[in-house]
């Protein structure tokens, strides 16, 4: 099961802001996205109206730069 959960970083620990339902001790994988990610999506949306192929290439490149 995948789930997106907002967290707050406090004293070296990521604390969930939303309810999560996992077993105690269960190992999970975490992907951390910067707060600015929605801004990237807005940029892509505006550019997509111009040239979708160009936008997709650039979006993939931006994504690689982030990770």
Secondary structure, 3 states (H helix, E strand, C coil): CCCCCCEEEECCEEEECCCCCCCCCCCCCCCCCCCCHHHHHHHHHHHHCCCHHHHHHHHHHHHHHHC
